[in-house]
Amino acid sequence: MTTETKTRRIDDPSAKPWVLLVEDEPTLSKLVGKLLDEAGYEHISISNHDQIAGAILRWRPKCVILDSDPGSTGHQRSWADAAAIRRAHPELPVLMFTADPASMAEARANTTARSRAAGYAGVIDKPFLVVEFLATLKHAVDAKYSARASDGKGLGTEAISVFPELAGPASEGWAVTDFFSMAVHELRTPLTVIDGQAQRAQRLMTKDPARAAEALELLREQTRRLTRLVSDLLDHARVGAGALSLNVVTFDLGVATAITLGLHEREESPRIVLTGPAVPLRVRADPDRYAQILANLLDNAVKYSPPGSPIDVSLAAAGKNAELRVTDRGVGVPPEEREMLFAPFFRSSRTRDIAGTGLGLHISRRIAEQHGGHLTLDSSSTVGSVFVLTLPLEEKS
């Protein structure tokens, strides 16, 4: 639907009610959007909280569904966002959309200064029941809404920082509770999508088998994502405890690299270009863990680069080390964020709209270090990045 068509329909009294969805997880945003469409609503989805005010003025929604989970910077700014909406549009209902039980309880109790200022009209938890989700939304849209508070005083002093500032020391020193809070949040997102798509498939199975099949395929996709996420979280816990096991053998790094690249070349026109060594490069390492590092670098290169753009992989000897270089044409990493790139759960400001956990590079670096090697970001700009992995060559007897 074009912007012009949307604008005309907003001005039409008989038009469907509009809902503004603020959610930074793309897959979940897509699922909720489908549910809204199927339930007879029009919707606008945004991920950037800074765009909320402009979106409300432009689309004049009947309700705002506001993601209230800890954000990538560690601040629950949605309390302040809800209060700002309340001050500017006191009759506009805002629904909290969260996986955080503490936030749900606080919003429902409405006894703290920030909960009164936010004045949430309802709470939708993740995972959610579709029937309850739609009932909560319908009640918020249909009811004559009166703000429970409007001054928003005290928000600045009561804002909660769930995680330490990423600009400070690397998050190796985070408390165990912080790790589990983030782990639960990351697990809840694909679980919410899986549960929602399963319910959607049930609703569509008899009346629209094609859309039900689409929902089931999305469910399978999220199941695969959940499996990868669980593996990443387990590896993160293991490397943090120094308990990551290695099966060290001697092998040719060039052969192992070619095999891994072959598994990641999925397009008709090959986009991964390998420049191999002139002579065999033999290392003593865990070949599966090496493949894990390389797979993570390739996945990132594909995910954050334009479709079809080339990915250059080179492998060569550099003194007593083997040096693997992966060059992409992606969005790059801002200079002020490069020191934080390998911290667990960190997501660059340029990639937060793309699904990911922020664990892959951290785990890969720790695996490299466990082998006596290094993984670094050699260079980065808006036209691409170069990652370099070094591993010690086998010592000749």
Contacts in CASP RR format, 6 or more apart in sequence:
PFRMAT RR
TARGET T0000
AUTHOR 0000-0000-0000
METHOD contacts of the structure
MODEL  1
MTTETKTRRIDDPSAKPWVLLVEDEPTLSKLVGKLLDEAGYEHISISNHD
QIAGAILRWRPKCVILDSDPGSTGHQRSWADAAAIRRAHPELPVLMFTAD
PASMAEARANTTARSRAAGYAGVIDKPFLVVEFLATLKHAVDAKYSARAS
DGKGLGTEAISVFPELAGPASEGWAVTDFFSMAVHELRTPLTVIDGQAQR
AQRLMTKDPARAAEALELLREQTRRLTRLVSDLLDHARVGAGALSLNVVT
FDLGVATAITLGLHEREESPRIVLTGPAVPLRVRADPDRYAQILANLLDN
AVKYSPPGSPIDVSLAAAGKNAELRVTDRGVGVPPEEREMLFAPFFRSSR
TRDIAGTGLGLHISRRIAEQHGGHLTLDSSSTVGSVFVLTLPLEEKS
6 42 0 8 1.000
6 59 0 8 1.000
9 15 0 8 1.000
9 16 0 8 1.000
9 42 0 8 1.000
10 18 0 8 1.000
10 59 0 8 1.000
10 60 0 8 1.000
15 42 0 8 1.000
16 40 0 8 1.000
16 41 0 8 1.000
16 42 0 8 1.000
17 41 0 8 1.000
17 42 0 8 1.000
17 61 0 8 1.000
17 62 0 8 1.000
17 63 0 8 1.000
17 141 0 8 1.000
18 41 0 8 1.000
18 42 0 8 1.000
18 43 0 8 1.000
18 44 0 8 1.000
18 59 0 8 1.000
18 60 0 8 1.000
18 61 0 8 1.000
18 62 0 8 1.000
19 36 0 8 1.000
19 41 0 8 1.000
19 42 0 8 1.000
19 43 0 8 1.000
19 44 0 8 1.000
19 61 0 8 1.000
19 62 0 8 1.000
19 63 0 8 1.000
19 64 0 8 1.000
19 65 0 8 1.000
19 137 0 8 1.000
19 141 0 8 1.000
20 43 0 8 1.000
20 44 0 8 1.000
20 46 0 8 1.000
20 52 0 8 1.000
20 55 0 8 1.000
20 56 0 8 1.000
20 59 0 8 1.000
20 61 0 8 1.000
20 63 0 8 1.000
20 64 0 8 1.000
20 65 0 8 1.000
21 29 0 8 1.000
21 32 0 8 1.000
21 33 0 8 1.000
21 36 0 8 1.000
21 43 0 8 1.000
21 44 0 8 1.000
21 45 0 8 1.000
21 46 0 8 1.000
21 65 0 8 1.000
22 45 0 8 1.000
22 46 0 8 1.000
22 47 0 8 1.000
22 49 0 8 1.000
22 52 0 8 1.000
22 64 0 8 1.000
22 65 0 8 1.000
22 66 0 8 1.000
22 67 0 8 1.000
22 78 0 8 1.000
22 81 0 8 1.000
23 29 0 8 1.000
23 32 0 8 1.000
23 45 0 8 1.000
23 47 0 8 1.000
23 65 0 8 1.000
23 67 0 8 1.000
23 97 0 8 1.000
24 47 0 8 1.000
24 48 0 8 1.000
24 67 0 8 1.000
24 71 0 8 1.000
24 72 0 8 1.000
24 352 0 8 1.000
24 353 0 8 1.000
25 67 0 8 1.000
25 189 0 8 1.000
25 355 0 8 1.000
26 47 0 8 1.000
26 353 0 8 1.000
26 354 0 8 1.000
26 355 0 8 1.000
27 189 0 8 1.000
27 190 0 8 1.000
27 193 0 8 1.000
27 218 0 8 1.000
27 222 0 8 1.000
27 225 0 8 1.000
27 355 0 8 1.000
28 126 0 8 1.000
28 189 0 8 1.000
28 192 0 8 1.000
28 193 0 8 1.000
29 45 0 8 1.000
29 47 0 8 1.000
30 45 0 8 1.000
31 192 0 8 1.000
31 193 0 8 1.000
31 196 0 8 1.000
31 197 0 8 1.000
31 200 0 8 1.000
31 218 0 8 1.000
32 45 0 8 1.000
32 65 0 8 1.000
33 43 0 8 1.000
33 45 0 8 1.000
34 200 0 8 1.000
35 130 0 8 1.000
35 133 0 8 1.000
35 134 0 8 1.000
35 196 0 8 1.000
35 200 0 8 1.000
36 42 0 8 1.000
36 43 0 8 1.000
36 137 0 8 1.000
37 43 0 8 1.000
38 200 0 8 1.000
38 203 0 8 1.000
39 134 0 8 1.000
39 137 0 8 1.000
41 137 0 8 1.000
41 141 0 8 1.000
44 55 0 8 1.000
44 59 0 8 1.000
44 61 0 8 1.000
46 52 0 8 1.000
46 55 0 8 1.000
47 352 0 8 1.000
47 353 0 8 1.000
49 77 0 8 1.000
49 78 0 8 1.000
49 81 0 8 1.000
52 64 0 8 1.000
52 81 0 8 1.000
52 84 0 8 1.000
52 85 0 8 1.000
53 84 0 8 1.000
53 88 0 8 1.000
55 61 0 8 1.000
56 64 0 8 1.000
56 85 0 8 1.000
56 88 0 8 1.000
56 89 0 8 1.000
56 92 0 8 1.000
61 92 0 8 1.000
62 92 0 8 1.000
62 93 0 8 1.000
62 141 0 8 1.000
63 92 0 8 1.000
63 93 0 8 1.000
63 94 0 8 1.000
63 95 0 8 1.000
63 121 0 8 1.000
63 137 0 8 1.000
63 140 0 8 1.000
63 141 0 8 1.000
64 85 0 8 1.000
64 92 0 8 1.000
64 93 0 8 1.000
64 94 0 8 1.000
64 95 0 8 1.000
65 95 0 8 1.000
65 97 0 8 1.000
65 124 0 8 1.000
65 137 0 8 1.000
66 78 0 8 1.000
66 81 0 8 1.000
66 82 0 8 1.000
66 85 0 8 1.000
66 94 0 8 1.000
66 95 0 8 1.000
66 96 0 8 1.000
66 97 0 8 1.000
67 78 0 8 1.000
67 97 0 8 1.000
67 98 0 8 1.000
68 76 0 8 1.000
68 78 0 8 1.000
68 79 0 8 1.000
68 82 0 8 1.000
68 96 0 8 1.000
68 97 0 8 1.000
68 98 0 8 1.000
68 100 0 8 1.000
68 103 0 8 1.000
68 107 0 8 1.000
69 76 0 8 1.000
69 98 0 8 1.000
69 99 0 8 1.000
69 100 0 8 1.000
69 126 0 8 1.000
69 185 0 8 1.000
70 76 0 8 1.000
70 100 0 8 1.000
70 162 0 8 1.000
70 163 0 8 1.000
70 181 0 8 1.000
70 182 0 8 1.000
70 185 0 8 1.000
71 77 0 8 1.000
72 346 0 8 1.000
72 347 0 8 1.000
72 349 0 8 1.000
72 352 0 8 1.000
73 166 0 8 1.000
74 161 0 8 1.000
74 162 0 8 1.000
74 163 0 8 1.000
74 166 0 8 1.000
75 159 0 8 1.000
75 160 0 8 1.000
75 161 0 8 1.000
75 162 0 8 1.000
76 100 0 8 1.000
76 103 0 8 1.000
76 159 0 8 1.000
76 160 0 8 1.000
76 162 0 8 1.000
77 159 0 8 1.000
78 96 0 8 1.000
79 114 0 8 1.000
79 115 0 8 1.000
79 117 0 8 1.000
79 118 0 8 1.000
79 155 0 8 1.000
79 158 0 8 1.000
79 159 0 8 1.000
80 114 0 8 1.000
80 155 0 8 1.000
80 156 0 8 1.000
80 159 0 8 1.000
82 94 0 8 1.000
82 96 0 8 1.000
82 117 0 8 1.000
82 118 0 8 1.000
82 119 0 8 1.000
82 120 0 8 1.000
83 114 0 8 1.000
83 117 0 8 1.000
83 118 0 8 1.000
83 119 0 8 1.000
83 149 0 8 1.000
83 152 0 8 1.000
83 155 0 8 1.000
85 92 0 8 1.000
85 94 0 8 1.000
86 94 0 8 1.000
86 117 0 8 1.000
86 118 0 8 1.000
86 119 0 8 1.000
86 147 0 8 1.000
86 149 0 8 1.000
86 150 0 8 1.000
86 152 0 8 1.000
87 150 0 8 1.000
87 151 0 8 1.000
87 152 0 8 1.000
90 146 0 8 1.000
90 147 0 8 1.000
90 150 0 8 1.000
91 145 0 8 1.000
91 146 0 8 1.000
91 147 0 8 1.000
92 145 0 8 1.000
93 121 0 8 1.000
93 122 0 8 1.000
93 140 0 8 1.000
93 141 0 8 1.000
93 143 0 8 1.000
93 145 0 8 1.000
94 118 0 8 1.000
94 119 0 8 1.000
94 120 0 8 1.000
94 121 0 8 1.000
95 120 0 8 1.000
95 121 0 8 1.000
95 122 0 8 1.000
95 123 0 8 1.000
95 124 0 8 1.000
95 136 0 8 1.000
95 137 0 8 1.000
95 140 0 8 1.000
96 103 0 8 1.000
96 104 0 8 1.000
96 107 0 8 1.000
96 118 0 8 1.000
96 120 0 8 1.000
96 122 0 8 1.000
96 123 0 8 1.000
96 124 0 8 1.000
97 124 0 8 1.000
97 126 0 8 1.000
98 104 0 8 1.000
98 123 0 8 1.000
98 124 0 8 1.000
98 125 0 8 1.000
98 126 0 8 1.000
99 125 0 8 1.000
99 126 0 8 1.000
99 184 0 8 1.000
99 185 0 8 1.000
99 188 0 8 1.000
99 189 0 8 1.000
99 192 0 8 1.000
100 185 0 8 1.000
101 125 0 8 1.000
104 123 0 8 1.000
104 125 0 8 1.000
106 112 0 8 1.000
106 114 0 8 1.000
106 115 0 8 1.000
107 115 0 8 1.000
107 118 0 8 1.000
107 119 0 8 1.000
107 120 0 8 1.000
107 122 0 8 1.000
107 123 0 8 1.000
108 122 0 8 1.000
108 123 0 8 1.000
109 115 0 8 1.000
110 116 0 8 1.000
110 119 0 8 1.000
110 148 0 8 1.000
112 158 0 8 1.000
113 152 0 8 1.000
113 153 0 8 1.000
113 154 0 8 1.000
113 155 0 8 1.000
113 158 0 8 1.000
114 152 0 8 1.000
114 154 0 8 1.000
114 155 0 8 1.000
114 158 0 8 1.000
114 159 0 8 1.000
116 148 0 8 1.000
116 149 0 8 1.000
116 152 0 8 1.000
117 149 0 8 1.000
117 150 0 8 1.000
117 151 0 8 1.000
117 152 0 8 1.000
117 153 0 8 1.000
117 154 0 8 1.000
117 155 0 8 1.000
118 149 0 8 1.000
119 147 0 8 1.000
119 148 0 8 1.000
119 149 0 8 1.000
121 140 0 8 1.000
121 143 0 8 1.000
121 145 0 8 1.000
122 136 0 8 1.000
122 140 0 8 1.000
123 136 0 8 1.000
124 132 0 8 1.000
124 133 0 8 1.000
124 136 0 8 1.000
124 137 0 8 1.000
126 188 0 8 1.000
126 189 0 8 1.000
126 191 0 8 1.000
126 192 0 8 1.000
127 188 0 8 1.000
127 191 0 8 1.000
127 192 0 8 1.000
127 194 0 8 1.000
127 195 0 8 1.000
127 196 0 8 1.000
128 192 0 8 1.000
128 195 0 8 1.000
128 196 0 8 1.000
129 199 0 8 1.000
130 196 0 8 1.000
130 199 0 8 1.000
130 200 0 8 1.000
130 203 0 8 1.000
162 178 0 8 1.000
162 181 0 8 1.000
163 171 0 8 1.000
163 174 0 8 1.000
163 178 0 8 1.000
163 182 0 8 1.000
163 345 0 8 1.000
164 171 0 8 1.000
164 174 0 8 1.000
164 178 0 8 1.000
166 340 0 8 1.000
166 343 0 8 1.000
166 346 0 8 1.000
167 340 0 8 1.000
170 340 0 8 1.000
170 342 0 8 1.000
170 343 0 8 1.000
171 178 0 8 1.000
171 343 0 8 1.000
171 344 0 8 1.000
171 345 0 8 1.000
171 346 0 8 1.000
172 240 0 8 1.000
172 343 0 8 1.000
172 344 0 8 1.000
174 344 0 8 1.000
179 236 0 8 1.000
179 237 0 8 1.000
182 345 0 8 1.000
183 233 0 8 1.000
186 229 0 8 1.000
186 233 0 8 1.000
186 357 0 8 1.000
187 226 0 8 1.000
187 229 0 8 1.000
187 230 0 8 1.000
187 233 0 8 1.000
190 222 0 8 1.000
190 223 0 8 1.000
190 225 0 8 1.000
190 226 0 8 1.000
190 229 0 8 1.000
191 226 0 8 1.000
193 218 0 8 1.000
193 219 0 8 1.000
193 222 0 8 1.000
194 219 0 8 1.000
194 222 0 8 1.000
194 223 0 8 1.000
194 226 0 8 1.000
197 215 0 8 1.000
197 216 0 8 1.000
197 218 0 8 1.000
197 219 0 8 1.000
197 222 0 8 1.000
198 215 0 8 1.000
198 219 0 8 1.000
200 212 0 8 1.000
200 215 0 8 1.000
201 212 0 8 1.000
201 215 0 8 1.000
201 216 0 8 1.000
201 219 0 8 1.000
204 211 0 8 1.000
204 212 0 8 1.000
204 215 0 8 1.000
205 212 0 8 1.000
225 355 0 8 1.000
229 357 0 8 1.000
232 357 0 8 1.000
232 359 0 8 1.000
232 360 0 8 1.000
232 363 0 8 1.000
233 357 0 8 1.000
233 359 0 8 1.000
235 244 0 8 1.000
235 359 0 8 1.000
235 363 0 8 1.000
236 344 0 8 1.000
236 359 0 8 1.000
236 362 0 8 1.000
236 363 0 8 1.000
238 244 0 8 1.000
238 245 0 8 1.000
239 363 0 8 1.000
239 366 0 8 1.000
239 367 0 8 1.000
239 370 0 8 1.000
240 366 0 8 1.000
244 366 0 8 1.000
244 367 0 8 1.000
244 370 0 8 1.000
246 285 0 8 1.000
246 286 0 8 1.000
246 289 0 8 1.000
246 370 0 8 1.000
246 371 0 8 1.000
247 286 0 8 1.000
247 287 0 8 1.000
247 288 0 8 1.000
248 284 0 8 1.000
248 285 0 8 1.000
248 286 0 8 1.000
249 284 0 8 1.000
249 285 0 8 1.000
249 286 0 8 1.000
249 287 0 8 1.000
250 282 0 8 1.000
250 283 0 8 1.000
250 284 0 8 1.000
250 394 0 8 1.000
251 282 0 8 1.000
251 283 0 8 1.000
251 285 0 8 1.000
251 287 0 8 1.000
252 280 0 8 1.000
252 281 0 8 1.000
252 282 0 8 1.000
253 277 0 8 1.000
253 281 0 8 1.000
253 282 0 8 1.000
253 283 0 8 1.000
253 290 0 8 1.000
253 315 0 8 1.000
253 322 0 8 1.000
253 324 0 8 1.000
253 391 0 8 1.000
254 276 0 8 1.000
254 277 0 8 1.000
254 280 0 8 1.000
254 281 0 8 1.000
254 315 0 8 1.000
256 287 0 8 1.000
256 290 0 8 1.000
256 291 0 8 1.000
257 274 0 8 1.000
257 276 0 8 1.000
257 294 0 8 1.000
257 313 0 8 1.000
257 315 0 8 1.000
257 324 0 8 1.000
258 274 0 8 1.000
259 291 0 8 1.000
260 291 0 8 1.000
260 294 0 8 1.000
260 295 0 8 1.000
260 298 0 8 1.000
261 272 0 8 1.000
261 274 0 8 1.000
261 294 0 8 1.000
261 298 0 8 1.000
261 313 0 8 1.000
262 272 0 8 1.000
263 295 0 8 1.000
264 272 0 8 1.000
264 295 0 8 1.000
264 298 0 8 1.000
264 299 0 8 1.000
264 302 0 8 1.000
265 271 0 8 1.000
265 272 0 8 1.000
267 308 0 8 1.000
269 308 0 8 1.000
271 308 0 8 1.000
271 309 0 8 1.000
271 310 0 8 1.000
271 311 0 8 1.000
272 298 0 8 1.000
272 310 0 8 1.000
272 311 0 8 1.000
272 313 0 8 1.000
273 310 0 8 1.000
273 311 0 8 1.000
273 312 0 8 1.000
273 313 0 8 1.000
274 313 0 8 1.000
274 314 0 8 1.000
274 315 0 8 1.000
275 312 0 8 1.000
275 313 0 8 1.000
275 314 0 8 1.000
275 315 0 8 1.000
275 316 0 8 1.000
276 314 0 8 1.000
276 315 0 8 1.000
276 316 0 8 1.000
277 315 0 8 1.000
277 316 0 8 1.000
277 317 0 8 1.000
277 322 0 8 1.000
279 317 0 8 1.000
281 315 0 8 1.000
281 316 0 8 1.000
281 317 0 8 1.000
281 322 0 8 1.000
281 393 0 8 1.000
282 393 0 8 1.000
282 394 0 8 1.000
283 290 0 8 1.000
283 322 0 8 1.000
283 391 0 8 1.000
283 392 0 8 1.000
283 393 0 8 1.000
283 394 0 8 1.000
284 392 0 8 1.000
284 394 0 8 1.000
285 371 0 8 1.000
285 391 0 8 1.000
286 371 0 8 1.000
289 367 0 8 1.000
289 371 0 8 1.000
290 391 0 8 1.000
292 363 0 8 1.000
292 364 0 8 1.000
292 367 0 8 1.000
293 364 0 8 1.000
293 367 0 8 1.000
293 368 0 8 1.000
293 375 0 8 1.000
293 389 0 8 1.000
294 324 0 8 1.000
294 326 0 8 1.000
294 389 0 8 1.000
296 360 0 8 1.000
296 361 0 8 1.000
296 363 0 8 1.000
296 364 0 8 1.000
297 326 0 8 1.000
297 364 0 8 1.000
297 387 0 8 1.000
297 389 0 8 1.000
298 311 0 8 1.000
298 313 0 8 1.000
298 326 0 8 1.000
300 328 0 8 1.000
300 361 0 8 1.000
301 311 0 8 1.000
301 326 0 8 1.000
301 328 0 8 1.000
301 330 0 8 1.000
302 311 0 8 1.000
303 351 0 8 1.000
303 354 0 8 1.000
304 328 0 8 1.000
304 330 0 8 1.000
304 331 0 8 1.000
304 332 0 8 1.000
304 350 0 8 1.000
304 351 0 8 1.000
304 354 0 8 1.000
305 311 0 8 1.000
305 328 0 8 1.000
305 329 0 8 1.000
305 330 0 8 1.000
305 331 0 8 1.000
305 384 0 8 1.000
306 329 0 8 1.000
306 330 0 8 1.000
309 328 0 8 1.000
309 329 0 8 1.000
309 330 0 8 1.000
310 329 0 8 1.000
311 326 0 8 1.000
311 327 0 8 1.000
311 328 0 8 1.000
311 329 0 8 1.000
312 325 0 8 1.000
312 326 0 8 1.000
312 327 0 8 1.000
313 324 0 8 1.000
313 325 0 8 1.000
313 326 0 8 1.000
313 327 0 8 1.000
314 324 0 8 1.000
314 325 0 8 1.000
314 327 0 8 1.000
315 322 0 8 1.000
315 323 0 8 1.000
315 324 0 8 1.000
315 325 0 8 1.000
316 322 0 8 1.000
316 323 0 8 1.000
317 323 0 8 1.000
317 393 0 8 1.000
318 390 0 8 1.000
319 393 0 8 1.000
320 392 0 8 1.000
320 393 0 8 1.000
321 373 0 8 1.000
321 390 0 8 1.000
321 391 0 8 1.000
321 392 0 8 1.000
321 393 0 8 1.000
322 390 0 8 1.000
322 391 0 8 1.000
322 392 0 8 1.000
322 393 0 8 1.000
323 388 0 8 1.000
323 389 0 8 1.000
323 390 0 8 1.000
324 388 0 8 1.000
324 389 0 8 1.000
324 390 0 8 1.000
324 391 0 8 1.000
325 378 0 8 1.000
325 386 0 8 1.000
325 387 0 8 1.000
325 388 0 8 1.000
326 386 0 8 1.000
326 387 0 8 1.000
326 389 0 8 1.000
327 384 0 8 1.000
327 385 0 8 1.000
327 386 0 8 1.000
328 384 0 8 1.000
328 385 0 8 1.000
329 383 0 8 1.000
329 384 0 8 1.000
330 383 0 8 1.000
330 384 0 8 1.000
330 385 0 8 1.000
331 348 0 8 1.000
331 350 0 8 1.000
331 351 0 8 1.000
331 382 0 8 1.000
331 384 0 8 1.000
332 348 0 8 1.000
332 350 0 8 1.000
332 380 0 8 1.000
332 381 0 8 1.000
332 382 0 8 1.000
332 383 0 8 1.000
332 384 0 8 1.000
332 385 0 8 1.000
333 341 0 8 1.000
333 348 0 8 1.000
333 350 0 8 1.000
333 377 0 8 1.000
333 380 0 8 1.000
333 385 0 8 1.000
334 348 0 8 1.000
334 349 0 8 1.000
334 350 0 8 1.000
337 346 0 8 1.000
337 348 0 8 1.000
337 349 0 8 1.000
338 377 0 8 1.000
338 380 0 8 1.000
340 346 0 8 1.000
341 348 0 8 1.000
341 361 0 8 1.000
341 377 0 8 1.000
342 361 0 8 1.000
342 362 0 8 1.000
342 365 0 8 1.000
342 375 0 8 1.000
343 362 0 8 1.000
344 358 0 8 1.000
344 359 0 8 1.000
344 362 0 8 1.000
345 357 0 8 1.000
345 358 0 8 1.000
345 359 0 8 1.000
345 362 0 8 1.000
346 358 0 8 1.000
346 362 0 8 1.000
347 356 0 8 1.000
347 358 0 8 1.000
361 375 0 8 1.000
364 375 0 8 1.000
364 389 0 8 1.000
365 374 0 8 1.000
365 375 0 8 1.000
368 374 0 8 1.000
368 375 0 8 1.000
368 389 0 8 1.000
368 390 0 8 1.000
368 391 0 8 1.000
369 375 0 8 1.000
371 391 0 8 1.000
371 392 0 8 1.000
372 391 0 8 1.000
372 392 0 8 1.000
373 389 0 8 1.000
373 390 0 8 1.000
373 391 0 8 1.000
373 392 0 8 1.000
374 388 0 8 1.000
374 389 0 8 1.000
374 390 0 8 1.000
375 387 0 8 1.000
375 388 0 8 1.000
375 389 0 8 1.000
376 387 0 8 1.000
376 388 0 8 1.000
377 385 0 8 1.000
377 386 0 8 1.000
377 387 0 8 1.000
377 388 0 8 1.000
378 386 0 8 1.000
378 387 0 8 1.000
378 388 0 8 1.000
379 385 0 8 1.000
379 386 0 8 1.000
380 386 0 8 1.000
END
